[in-house]
Amino acid sequence: MRNARVILAAALLVATGVAPAAAQDAKDLDSLLKLVEKGTVDERADAREREAKFAAARDEQKNLLAEARRQLAAEEKRGDTQEKIYDENELKLADVNEQLNRRLGSLRELFGVLQQVSSDTQGLLETSVTAAQIPNRGDFLEKLTQKAGSASTLPSIAEIEKLWFLMQQEMTETGKVVKFPAKVITTDGREVEEDVVRVGAFNIVAPGKYLTYVPETQNLAELGRQPQGRFTSDIAGLFQGGNEPVKFGIDPTRGQILATYLERPSLRERIDQGGIVGYVIIALGILGLIISLERLFSLSRASASVNSQLKDTGKPRDDNALGRILQVADQFPAADVETLELRLGEAVFRETPKLTRSLLFIKILSVVAPLLGLLGTVTGMIVTFQAITLFGTGDPKLMAGGISQALVTTVLGLTVAIPLVLLHTVVSGRSRHILSVLQEQSAGIVAERSERKAA
């Protein structure tokens, strides 16, 4: 019986979760039963307390749910009211717009034209060089364009008059040459302040250089490349003032022609495009020109000496070819006609190399120069077609630029060959003229000697 009570107490102890420390405090089974009974009572009290809390929380959630449902119903009712008001306002707005359209009538078209004119004027004034002197006109025109295109706001009379004023101001400024100080961005990136001159709406210049207006930054910038000296030499006259007329090249396209003109390569750049072949052609041309001029000068002197000797054939001189041939005839006064003819022919042959020297070389240079130009063109075309093979034909400028560079050598070859051919013709003519005089005089001497022998 005692063992059964012990087992029952242990089971209750495990079932009720009594702490081992409490079990150790029990001195006998009766004490243990009392402790177990007390623990059960406490747990029941805790359970009832938790149940009361859960019930209170449930009631509170029910109250919150009821309140949320009331608010939802109120908002739905308010939404229906607002939707009804919105529909009524839509009807009213449609009526008001209809009344506005009826009252505007032809003014609607007028404001459309005003919007277009304001937009076009904004683009014109923002890119005009006059903006460098009269800035910040585009902000007003942008707002006016928005107003003219809006159905809720309309431009005022004062704003329309200001648009007219800006257009009239631009028209007036295009006919003026104005000098004013401005900040200029130089080619090395520095910002300097100097006096500039605006020539209407066409060009704006600083001392000795052309400027360009950059609308994005609203700054004046110095052109990376300046036009040729004939365009910049007269700029100083614009800064001197006065009523004297000044020769000045203007760009009526407001910078487009000037920009295109500056993209053209200079003479030095075109020569550089020819490469090594181009430099060889130029060197041969210079050499041929020097030789041709030397030959032309020498033959001119020889021709003058021969002509001088022709006037006095009785006194031959050894400073000219004709005089030396006449001296040969005087050296053999008793020679027969055949011997004299051979002696004179020998003298003419002796003078011929001096008169025809370097003529063949000039002719060769005139033939080689265009051939070298053709060689440079062929090699340049090969390089161009290789580039087309690598990059395709999507960019026409790539093909046009390569072909243009390839043809530079042909131009150089023809430029050298044509003057050399002309110079060779002139020099050869001078040489043949002197030789014909020598041969004519030699034949005359032989004929005169033959006549004397016959007499």
C-alpha positions in Angstrom: 0.0 0.0 0.0 2.8 2.3 0.8 4.5 1.5 -2.5 1.3 2.3 -4.4 1.0 5.7 -2.7 4.6 6.5 -3.6 4.1 5.6 -7.3 0.8 7.7 -7.3 2.6 10.7 -5.8 5.4 10.4 -8.3 2.9 10.3 -11.2 1.1 13.4 -9.9 4.4 15.1 -9.5 5.3 14.5 -13.1 1.8 15.3 -14.4 1.6 18.6 -12.5 5.2 19.7 -13.3 6.1 20.3 -9.7 9.7 21.4 -9.5 12.2 18.8 -8.1 13.2 21.3 -5.5 9.6 21.4 -4.1 9.5 17.7 -4.1 12.6 17.5 -2.1 10.9 19.9 0.5 8.2 17.3 1.1 9.0 15.1 4.1 6.3 12.4 3.5 3.7 11.5 1.0 1.0 13.6 2.7 3.1 16.7 2.4 3.8 15.9 -1.2 0.1 15.5 -1.9 -0.6 18.8 -0.4 2.1 20.5 -2.5 0.7 18.9 -5.6 -2.8 20.0 -4.7 -1.6 23.5 -4.1 0.2 23.6 -7.5 -3.0 22.4 -9.3 -5.0 25.2 -7.6 -2.5 27.8 -8.7 -2.4 26.6 -12.3 -6.2 26.7 -12.4 -6.2 30.3 -11.2 -3.6 31.2 -13.8 -5.7 29.5 -16.5 -8.8 31.4 -15.5 -6.8 34.7 -15.5 -5.5 34.0 -19.0 -9.0 33.1 -20.2 -10.3 36.4 -18.8 -7.6 38.3 -20.7 -8.4 36.4 -24.0 -12.0 37.2 -23.6 -11.3 40.9 -23.0 -9.0 41.0 -26.1 -11.7 39.3 -28.1 -14.2 41.9 -27.1 -11.8 44.7 -27.9 -11.1 43.2 -31.4 -14.9 43.0 -32.0 -15.1 46.7 -31.1 -12.3 47.6 -33.4 -13.8 45.6 -36.3 -17.1 47.3 -35.7 -15.4 50.7 -35.7 -13.6 49.9 -38.9 -16.8 48.8 -40.6 -18.4 52.0 -39.6 -15.5 54.0 -41.0 -15.6 52.0 -44.2 -19.3 52.7 -44.6 -18.7 56.4 -44.0 -15.8 56.6 -46.5 -17.9 54.7 -49.1 -20.7 57.2 -48.6 -18.2 60.0 -48.9 -16.7 58.5 -52.0 -20.2 58.3 -53.6 -20.7 62.0 -52.7 -17.3 63.0 -54.2 -18.0 61.0 -57.4 -21.3 62.7 -57.8 -19.6 66.1 -57.3 -16.9 65.1 -59.8 -19.5 64.2 -62.4 -21.3 67.5 -61.8 -17.9 69.4 -62.1 -17.2 67.6 -65.4 -20.4 68.8 -66.8 -19.8 72.3 -65.6 -16.2 72.2 -67.0 -17.5 71.1 -70.4 -20.0 73.9 -70.4 -17.3 76.4 -69.4 -14.9 75.2 -72.1 -17.7 75.4 -74.6 -18.4 79.0 -73.5 -14.6 79.8 -73.7 -14.3 78.4 -77.2 -17.3 80.4 -78.3 -16.0 83.6 -76.8 -12.4 83.1 -78.1 -13.6 82.4 -81.6 -10.8 83.4 -84.1 -8.5 84.3 -81.2 -7.8 80.6 -80.8 -6.1 80.6 -84.2 -4.4 83.8 -83.3 -2.8 82.3 -80.2 -1.8 79.3 -82.2 0.1 81.6 -84.6 1.5 83.5 -81.6 2.8 80.2 -80.1 4.5 79.3 -83.4 6.0 82.8 -83.9 7.2 82.8 -80.2 8.8 79.4 -80.6 10.5 80.3 -83.9 11.7 83.6 -82.4 13.1 81.9 -79.4 15.2 79.5 -81.6 16.4 82.5 -83.7 17.4 84.7 -80.8 19.1 82.0 -78.8 21.4 81.1 -81.7 22.0 84.6 -83.0 25.3 86.4 -82.3 23.3 89.3 -81.0 22.7 87.1 -77.9 26.3 87.7 -76.9 25.4 91.4 -76.4 21.8 91.0 -75.4 21.5 87.8 -73.4 18.6 86.1 -71.5 15.8 86.7 -74.1 15.0 83.0 -74.4 13.4 82.6 -70.9 10.6 85.1 -71.6 9.9 83.6 -75.0 9.8 80.1 -73.6 7.2 81.1 -71.0 5.2 83.0 -73.7 5.2 79.9 -75.9 3.8 77.8 -73.0 1.1 80.4 -72.3 0.1 80.7 -75.9 -0.3 76.9 -76.1 -2.2 76.6 -72.8 -6.0 76.5 -72.6 -6.2 77.8 -69.0 -4.0 80.9 -69.3 -3.7 83.5 -72.1 -0.9 85.9 -73.0 -1.4 89.5 -72.0 -1.2 92.5 -74.3 2.0 93.5 -72.6 3.6 90.1 -73.3 2.5 90.3 -76.9 4.0 93.8 -77.3 7.2 92.5 -75.7 7.4 89.8 -78.3 7.0 92.4 -81.0 9.7 94.5 -79.4 12.2 91.6 -79.3 11.5 90.9 -83.0 12.0 94.6 -83.9 15.1 94.8 -81.7 16.6 91.8 -83.6 15.8 93.4 -86.9 17.4 96.7 -85.9 20.5 95.0 -84.5 21.1 93.1 -87.7 21.8 96.4 -89.4 24.4 97.6 -86.9 28.1 97.3 -86.4 28.6 97.4 -82.6 31.7 97.4 -80.5 31.3 96.1 -76.9 33.3 94.3 -74.2 32.8 90.6 -73.8 34.4 87.4 -72.3 36.1 85.3 -74.9 37.3 81.6 -74.6 40.7 81.3 -76.3 41.9 78.2 -78.0 43.9 77.2 -75.0 40.9 77.3 -72.7 41.5 80.6 -71.0 38.8 83.2 -70.5 39.8 86.7 -71.3 37.8 89.9 -71.5 38.4 92.1 -74.5 36.6 94.3 -76.9 34.7 92.6 -79.8 32.8 93.9 -82.8 29.6 92.4 -83.9 28.8 92.9 -87.6 25.0 92.7 -87.7 23.8 89.1 -87.1 26.5 87.7 -89.4 29.9 87.7 -87.7 31.6 88.7 -84.5 35.3 89.4 -84.3 38.1 90.2 -81.9 41.3 92.0 -83.0 42.8 89.9 -85.7 40.5 86.8 -85.3 37.0 85.6 -85.9 34.8 84.4 -83.0 31.9 82.0 -82.8 28.9 82.2 -80.4 28.1 78.9 -78.5 24.4 79.0 -77.6 24.7 76.0 -75.2 27.1 77.9 -72.9 26.2 81.4 -74.1 29.9 82.2 -74.5 32.1 83.6 -77.3 34.9 81.3 -78.4 37.9 81.8 -80.6 37.8 79.7 -83.8 40.3 76.8 -83.7 41.3 77.8 -87.3 41.2 81.3 -88.7 40.4 82.2 -92.3 43.2 83.3 -94.7 45.0 86.6 -94.2 42.9 88.4 -96.8 39.8 87.9 -94.5 41.5 88.9 -91.2 43.7 91.7 -92.5 40.9 94.3 -92.5 39.4 93.4 -89.1 41.5 96.2 -87.5 39.5 98.7 -89.5 36.3 97.7 -87.7 37.9 98.7 -84.3 39.1 102.1 -85.5 35.6 103.5 -86.0 34.9 106.4 -88.3 32.9 106.6 -91.4 35.4 105.2 -93.8 34.3 102.0 -95.5 36.0 98.8 -94.5 36.4 95.7 -96.6 35.2 92.8 -94.6 34.0 89.3 -95.5 30.6 88.5 -93.9 28.9 85.1 -93.6 25.2 85.5 -94.6 24.4 82.0 -93.3 25.4 83.0 -89.7 28.5 80.9 -89.5 27.7 77.9 -91.6 29.7 78.9 -94.7 32.6 80.0 -92.4 32.6 76.6 -90.6 32.6 74.8 -93.9 35.3 77.0 -95.3 37.5 76.3 -92.2 37.1 72.6 -92.7 38.9 72.8 -96.0 42.5 71.7 -95.7 45.2 74.3 -96.3 47.9 74.0 -99.0 50.3 72.6 -96.4 47.8 70.1 -95.2 47.1 69.0 -98.8 50.8 68.6 -99.5 51.1 66.5 -96.3 48.3 64.2 -97.5 50.6 63.2 -100.4 53.0 61.6 -98.0 56.5 60.6 -99.1 55.6 60.3 -102.8 54.2 63.9 -102.7 57.4 65.2 -101.2 59.5 63.4 -103.9 57.4 64.9 -106.6 57.8 68.4 -105.2 61.6 67.9 -104.8 61.8 66.8 -108.5 59.7 69.8 -109.5 61.9 72.2 -107.7 65.0 70.6 -109.2 63.5 70.7 -112.7 62.5 74.3 -112.2 66.0 75.4 -111.1 67.6 73.6 -114.1 65.0 75.0 -116.5 65.5 78.6 -115.3 69.3 78.2 -115.4 69.1 76.8 -119.0 66.6 79.6 -120.0 69.0 82.3 -118.6 72.1 80.7 -120.2 70.4 80.3 -123.6 69.0 83.8 -123.4 72.5 85.2 -122.9 73.9 82.9 -125.7 71.1 84.0 -128.1 71.8 87.7 -127.3 75.5 87.2 -128.0 74.8 85.4 -131.3 72.5 88.1 -132.4 75.1 90.7 -131.5 77.7 88.7 -133.5 75.3 88.6 -136.5 75.4 92.4 -136.7 79.2 92.3 -137.1 80.3 89.0 -138.7 83.6 90.5 -140.0 85.1 90.6 -136.5 84.4 87.2 -134.8 84.7 87.0 -131.1 85.2 83.9 -129.0 82.6 84.8 -126.4 79.8 83.3 -128.4 79.1 80.2 -130.5 78.8 82.0 -133.8 82.0 83.9 -133.2 83.9 80.7 -132.6 82.5 79.1 -135.8 83.5 82.2 -137.8 87.0 81.9 -136.3 87.2 78.3 -137.6 86.5 79.6 -141.1 89.2 82.3 -140.7 91.7 79.6 -139.5 91.5 77.7 -142.8 91.4 80.4 -145.5 92.9 78.1 -148.2 91.0 74.9 -147.4 88.8 73.5 -150.1 85.0 73.5 -149.8 84.6 70.0 -148.6 87.3 70.4 -145.9 85.8 73.7 -144.8 82.3 72.2 -144.6 83.6 69.4 -142.4 85.5 71.8 -140.2 82.4 74.0 -139.7 80.2 70.9 -139.1 82.7 69.8 -136.4 82.5 73.3 -134.8 78.7 73.2 -134.8 78.8 69.7 -133.2 81.2 71.0 -130.6 78.8 73.8 -129.7 75.7 71.6 -129.7 76.2 69.9 -126.3 76.6 73.3 -124.6 73.3 74.4 -126.1 71.3 71.2 -125.4 72.7 70.4 -122.0 70.1 69.2 -119.4 67.2 69.4 -121.9 66.7 65.6 -121.8 66.8 65.6 -118.0 64.0 68.3 -117.9 62.0 66.2 -120.3 62.5 63.1 -118.1 61.4 65.0 -115.0 58.2 66.1 -116.8 57.4 62.5 -117.6 58.4 61.0 -114.3 56.4 63.5 -112.1 52.9 62.4 -113.3 53.9 58.7 -113.1 54.9 59.2 -109.5 51.6 60.9 -108.9 49.8 57.9 -110.4 51.9 55.6 -108.2 50.9 57.6 -105.1 47.2 57.5 -106.2 47.2 53.7 -106.6 48.9 53.1 -103.2 46.4 55.5 -101.6 43.4 53.8 -103.2 44.8 50.4 -101.9 44.9 51.9 -98.4 41.3 53.3 -98.8 39.9 50.0 -100.0 41.6 48.2 -97.0 39.9 50.7 -94.7 36.5 50.0 -96.4 37.1 46.3 -96.0 37.7 46.7 -92.2 35.1 49.4 -91.4 32.5 49.0 -94.2 30.9 51.7 -96.4 28.6 53.1 -93.7 30.4 56.4 -93.6 30.7 58.1 -97.0 33.1 60.6 -95.5 35.6 57.8 -94.9 35.6 56.8 -98.6 35.6 60.4 -99.9 38.4 61.4 -97.5 40.6 58.5 -98.5 40.0 59.0 -102.2 40.7 62.7 -101.9 44.0 62.0 -100.2 44.9 59.4 -102.8 44.3 61.9 -105.6 46.6 64.5 -104.1 49.7 62.9 -105.5 48.1 62.9 -109.0 47.5 66.6 -108.6 51.0 67.2 -107.4 52.4 65.2 -110.4 50.4 67.2 -112.9 51.2 70.4 -111.2 54.9 69.7 -111.6 54.7 68.1 -115.0 52.8 70.9 -116.8 55.2 73.7 -116.0 58.2 71.5 -116.8 56.7 70.6 -120.2 56.2 74.3 -120.9 59.7 75.2 -119.8 61.2 72.3 -121.8 59.4 73.6 -124.9 60.6 77.1 -124.3 64.2 76.1 -123.6 64.3 73.6 -126.5 63.0 76.4 -128.8 65.8 78.7 -127.7 68.4 76.0 -128.2 67.1 75.0 -131.7 67.0 78.7 -132.7 70.6 79.2 -131.8 71.6 75.9 -133.6 69.7 76.9 -136.7 71.5 80.2 -136.7 74.9 78.4 -136.5 73.9 75.9 -139.2 72.6 78.8 -141.4 75.8 80.8 -141.0 78.0 77.7 -141.6 76.1 76.9 -144.8 76.5 80.6 -145.8 80.3 80.5 -145.3 80.6 77.3 -147.3 78.5 78.8 -150.1 80.6 82.0 -150.1 83.8 80.0 -150.2 82.5 77.8 -153.0 81.6 80.9 -155.1 85.0 82.3 -154.6 86.7 79.1 -155.7 84.5 79.0 -158.8 85.3 82.5 -159.7 
